[in-house]
Amino acid sequence: MLEHIQETAAFLKGKMHTSPETAIILGTGLGSLADEITDKYEISYKDIPHFPLSTVEGHSGKLIFGKLGQKDIMAMQGRFHFYEGYSMQEVTFPVRVMRELGIKTLFVSNAAGGMNPAFSIGDLMIITDHINLFPEHPLRGKNIPYGPRFPDMSQAYDRELIRKADAIAQEKGIKVQHGVYLGTQGPTFETPAEYKMFHIMGADAVGMSTVPEVIVANHCGIKVFGVSVITDLGLEGQIVEVSHEEVQKAADEAQPRMTEIMRELINRA
C-alpha cells in the first residue's frame, strides 16, 4: 500500500510544475469551482498509476492543478465511494497521495439529506463533526506511518477554518447552518425510520461520502474543512421520494453560494 502511494506521488511530482499545499475534493455542489482555477493543467485518473476510476454520474475523473486566486491548489474532480465497490483503502488512496505531495489543508463538499427541522432544501451546512457508520474503517489494517495507530478525532473539522468561513458568510450575506454529518455506505437513500434514528443519534445531515476521507486526512495531519448541501429533507411528514437527478439539481442551485465561500476561504486559509 505505502509503496503504491509513493509510486503514485512520484508519478504526479514528475508531471507537476506547481507546489500546492491546499487540496479540494470537488464533490456535489462544488463542481463550478473548477472553472475558476487558472493556469490549470489536468491529469486524468485513468493515466495515474494505482488510481481508481469514478463511476458515478456527475463525477468526472481527473486531478486539476493550478491557481485559485493567489493560491496553488490541487483539486479532485470526481471522488470514490464505498458503494461503488471500492475498498476503504481505495476510497481514501488519493488523500494519502496528497500527504506525499505536501498538502496541508483539505476542503471537501457533499450532498446530504437534512434531518434538522431548522434546515431547508438548498441550505449550506458547515460540518462541525461527524458520525461514522461505514461498515469498514479506513484505518483498518497495518498502520501506515503517516500518523499514530490511534489518531485523535476531537477536532476532525478545523475550528479556525470554521470561524473564518462563518465570517466570510456573514460578510457576503450568505446563510449557513452548522451540523453533524453522518456517513453511511449507501447507495440507497434513507428510509423514514432511518432518518428518525440518525437524528436521535445526534446527526443533522446524512450522506454517503466524506467521512472516510476526513478520517484519513486527520491521520495524515491534514487540516479539514467540510460543507454539505442539503438536497433533500428527512423530516417526519416532509419526506418525499428523491432521485439522484433531484439531488444534483438542488446542489447545482447552491453552487454559487458554496463556491463563493470556498474561494474566499481557500485564499484566506
C-alpha positions as CSV (number, residue, x, y, z in Angstrom):
1,M,0.0,0.0,0.0
2,L,2.7,2.5,1.0
3,E,4.7,1.6,-2.0
4,H,1.7,2.3,-4.3
5,I,1.1,5.6,-2.6
6,Q,4.7,6.6,-3.1
7,E,4.8,5.4,-6.7
8,T,1.7,7.5,-7.5
9,A,3.1,10.5,-5.8
10,A,6.4,10.2,-7.7
11,F,4.5,10.0,-11.0
12,L,2.5,13.1,-10.2
13,K,5.5,15.0,-9.0
14,G,7.1,14.3,-12.4
15,K,4.1,16.0,-14.0
16,M,3.6,18.9,-11.6
17,H,5.1,22.4,-12.0
18,T,3.4,23.9,-9.0
19,S,3.7,23.2,-5.3
20,P,0.2,23.2,-3.8
21,E,-0.4,22.9,0.0
22,T,-4.2,23.1,-0.5
23,A,-6.4,20.4,-2.0
24,I,-10.1,20.3,-2.8
25,I,-12.4,17.4,-3.3
26,L,-14.9,18.8,-5.8
27,G,-17.9,16.9,-4.5
28,T,-21.6,17.7,-5.2
29,G,-22.1,21.5,-5.0
30,L,-18.5,22.5,-5.8
31,G,-18.1,21.4,-9.5
32,S,-18.2,25.0,-10.8
33,L,-15.1,25.9,-8.7
34,A,-13.1,24.0,-11.3
35,D,-14.0,26.7,-13.8
36,E,-12.3,29.3,-11.6
37,I,-8.9,27.6,-11.5
38,T,-6.4,29.5,-13.6
39,D,-3.1,28.4,-15.1
40,K,-4.6,24.9,-14.9
41,Y,-3.2,21.6,-16.1
42,E,-5.1,18.3,-15.7
43,I,-4.3,14.6,-15.3
44,S,-6.9,12.0,-16.0
45,Y,-7.4,9.4,-13.3
46,K,-7.0,6.7,-15.9
47,D,-3.4,7.9,-16.6
48,I,-2.4,7.8,-12.9
49,P,-0.8,4.6,-11.6
50,H,-2.9,2.8,-8.9
51,F,-5.7,5.4,-9.1
52,P,-9.3,4.1,-9.0
53,L,-11.8,5.4,-11.5
54,S,-15.0,7.3,-10.6
55,T,-18.2,5.6,-11.9
56,V,-20.9,8.0,-10.6
57,E,-22.9,10.2,-12.9
58,G,-21.9,13.8,-12.2
59,H,-18.4,12.9,-11.0
60,S,-15.7,13.3,-13.7
61,G,-12.3,11.7,-13.1
62,K,-9.3,14.0,-13.1
63,L,-6.8,15.9,-11.0
64,I,-6.7,19.6,-11.7
65,F,-3.7,21.7,-10.7
66,G,-3.4,25.5,-10.9
67,K,-4.2,28.6,-9.0
68,L,-7.3,29.8,-7.2
69,G,-6.7,33.5,-6.6
70,Q,-3.1,33.6,-5.5
71,K,-3.1,30.0,-4.0
72,D,-1.5,27.0,-5.7
73,I,-4.2,24.2,-5.4
74,M,-4.9,20.7,-6.5
75,A,-8.4,19.5,-7.0
76,M,-10.0,16.1,-7.3
77,Q,-12.9,16.3,-9.9
78,G,-14.6,13.1,-9.0
79,R,-14.3,11.1,-5.8
80,F,-14.6,7.4,-5.0
81,H,-17.4,5.9,-2.9
82,F,-17.6,2.7,-0.9
83,Y,-20.9,1.8,-2.5
84,E,-19.2,1.7,-5.9
85,G,-17.4,-1.5,-4.7
86,Y,-14.1,0.1,-3.7
87,S,-12.4,-0.9,-0.5
88,M,-11.8,1.9,2.1
89,Q,-8.1,1.9,1.1
90,E,-9.1,2.7,-2.5
91,V,-11.7,5.3,-1.4
92,T,-9.0,7.2,0.6
93,F,-6.0,6.5,-1.5
94,P,-5.9,10.0,-3.1
95,V,-5.8,11.6,0.4
96,R,-2.7,9.7,1.3
97,V,-1.2,10.6,-2.0
98,M,-2.0,14.3,-1.2
99,R,0.0,13.9,2.0
100,E,3.0,12.7,0.0
101,L,2.6,15.7,-2.3
102,G,2.8,18.1,0.7
103,I,-0.9,19.0,1.1
104,K,-1.6,20.7,4.4
105,T,-5.3,21.6,4.1
106,L,-8.2,19.7,2.5
107,F,-11.6,21.2,1.6
108,V,-14.5,18.8,1.0
109,S,-18.1,19.1,-0.1
110,N,-21.0,16.7,-0.5
111,A,-24.8,16.4,-0.9
112,A,-26.7,15.4,2.1
113,G,-30.2,14.7,3.4
114,G,-31.2,17.1,6.2
115,M,-32.7,15.9,9.4
116,N,-32.6,19.1,11.4
117,P,-36.1,20.8,11.5
118,A,-34.4,24.2,11.0
119,F,-32.9,23.1,7.7
120,S,-34.4,23.8,4.2
121,I,-33.5,22.3,0.8
122,G,-30.6,24.2,-0.6
123,D,-29.1,25.2,2.7
124,L,-25.3,25.0,3.2
125,M,-24.3,23.2,6.3
126,I,-20.7,23.7,7.6
127,I,-19.7,20.3,9.1
128,T,-18.7,20.6,12.7
129,D,-18.3,16.9,13.4
130,H,-19.3,13.5,12.0
131,I,-20.6,10.1,13.0
132,N,-19.0,7.2,11.1
133,L,-21.5,4.4,10.3
134,F,-19.5,2.9,7.4
135,P,-19.1,-0.9,7.9
136,E,-15.3,-0.8,7.3
137,H,-12.9,1.7,8.9
138,P,-10.4,3.4,6.5
139,L,-7.5,2.9,9.0
140,R,-8.2,-0.8,9.5
141,G,-5.1,-2.9,8.9
142,K,-1.4,-2.2,9.3
143,N,-0.8,1.4,10.4
144,I,0.7,3.5,7.6
145,P,3.3,5.7,9.4
146,Y,1.7,9.0,8.5
147,G,0.1,9.2,11.9
148,P,-0.4,7.3,15.2
149,R,-2.2,3.9,15.4
150,F,-5.0,5.6,17.4
151,P,-5.4,9.1,16.0
152,D,-7.3,11.7,17.9
153,M,-10.6,12.9,16.3
154,S,-11.7,15.5,18.7
155,Q,-11.2,18.3,16.1
156,A,-11.8,16.4,12.9
157,Y,-13.0,19.6,11.3
158,D,-10.7,22.6,11.9
159,R,-12.2,25.1,14.2
160,E,-10.2,28.1,12.9
161,L,-11.4,27.3,9.3
162,I,-15.0,27.1,10.5
163,R,-14.6,30.5,12.2
164,K,-13.2,32.1,9.1
165,A,-16.0,30.5,6.9
166,D,-18.6,32.0,9.3
167,A,-17.0,35.4,9.0
168,I,-17.0,35.2,5.2
169,A,-20.6,34.0,5.0
170,Q,-21.6,37.0,7.2
171,E,-19.6,39.4,5.1
172,K,-21.3,38.2,1.9
173,G,-24.8,37.8,3.4
174,I,-24.8,34.0,2.8
175,K,-26.9,31.9,5.1
176,V,-25.1,28.9,6.6
177,Q,-26.1,26.2,9.0
178,H,-23.8,24.2,11.3
179,G,-24.2,20.5,12.0
180,V,-23.1,16.9,12.4
181,Y,-22.7,14.8,9.3
182,L,-23.5,11.1,9.4
183,G,-21.8,8.9,6.9
184,T,-23.4,5.6,5.6
185,Q,-22.3,3.3,2.9
186,G,-25.4,3.7,0.6
187,P,-26.3,3.5,-2.2
188,T,-29.9,3.7,-1.1
189,F,-31.4,6.9,0.2
190,E,-32.6,6.5,3.8
191,T,-36.0,5.1,5.0
192,P,-38.1,7.4,7.2
193,A,-37.2,5.2,10.2
194,E,-33.5,5.5,9.4
195,Y,-33.8,9.3,9.1
196,K,-35.5,9.4,12.5
197,M,-32.9,7.1,14.1
198,F,-30.0,9.1,12.8
199,H,-31.4,12.4,14.1
200,I,-32.0,10.8,17.5
201,M,-28.3,9.7,17.4
202,G,-27.3,13.4,17.0
203,A,-26.9,13.9,13.3
204,D,-28.2,16.9,11.4
205,A,-27.4,15.5,7.9
206,V,-26.7,12.2,6.3
207,G,-24.7,11.2,3.2
208,M,-22.6,8.5,1.5
209,S,-19.1,10.1,1.4
210,T,-16.6,12.4,3.1
211,V,-16.2,10.6,6.5
212,P,-13.5,8.2,5.2
213,E,-11.5,10.9,3.5
214,V,-11.7,13.1,6.6
215,I,-10.6,10.3,8.9
216,V,-7.5,9.6,6.7
217,A,-6.7,13.3,6.4
218,N,-6.7,13.7,10.1
219,H,-4.4,10.6,10.4
220,C,-2.1,12.3,7.9
221,G,-2.0,15.6,9.8
222,I,-4.0,17.5,7.2
223,K,-6.5,20.1,8.4
224,V,-10.1,19.7,7.1
225,F,-13.0,22.0,6.3
226,G,-16.2,20.5,5.0
227,V,-19.6,21.7,3.7
228,S,-22.8,19.8,2.9
229,V,-25.5,21.0,0.5
230,I,-28.9,20.0,1.9
231,T,-30.5,18.5,-1.1
232,D,-33.5,16.7,0.4
233,L,-35.2,16.5,3.8
234,G,-35.6,13.5,6.1
235,L,-38.1,15.2,8.4
236,E,-41.2,13.4,9.6
237,G,-44.1,14.4,7.5
238,Q,-41.8,16.1,4.9
239,I,-40.1,13.0,3.4
240,V,-40.8,12.6,-0.3
241,E,-39.4,10.3,-3.0
242,V,-36.0,11.5,-4.1
243,S,-33.8,10.8,-7.1
244,H,-30.1,11.4,-7.9
245,E,-31.2,13.9,-10.5
246,E,-33.2,15.9,-8.0
247,V,-30.2,15.9,-5.6
248,Q,-28.0,17.1,-8.4
249,K,-30.5,19.9,-9.3
250,A,-30.6,21.2,-5.6
251,A,-26.8,21.0,-5.4
252,D,-26.4,23.0,-8.7
253,E,-28.7,25.7,-7.4
254,A,-26.5,26.0,-4.2
255,Q,-23.2,26.0,-6.1
256,P,-22.7,29.8,-6.5
257,R,-23.0,30.3,-2.7
258,M,-20.8,27.4,-1.8
259,T,-18.2,28.4,-4.4
260,E,-18.1,32.0,-3.1
261,I,-17.4,30.8,0.5
262,M,-14.9,28.2,-0.5
263,R,-13.0,30.5,-2.9
264,E,-12.6,33.2,-0.3
265,L,-11.8,30.7,2.5
266,I,-9.1,29.0,0.4
267,N,-7.4,32.4,-0.2
268,R,-7.6,33.3,3.5
269,A,-6.6,29.9,4.9
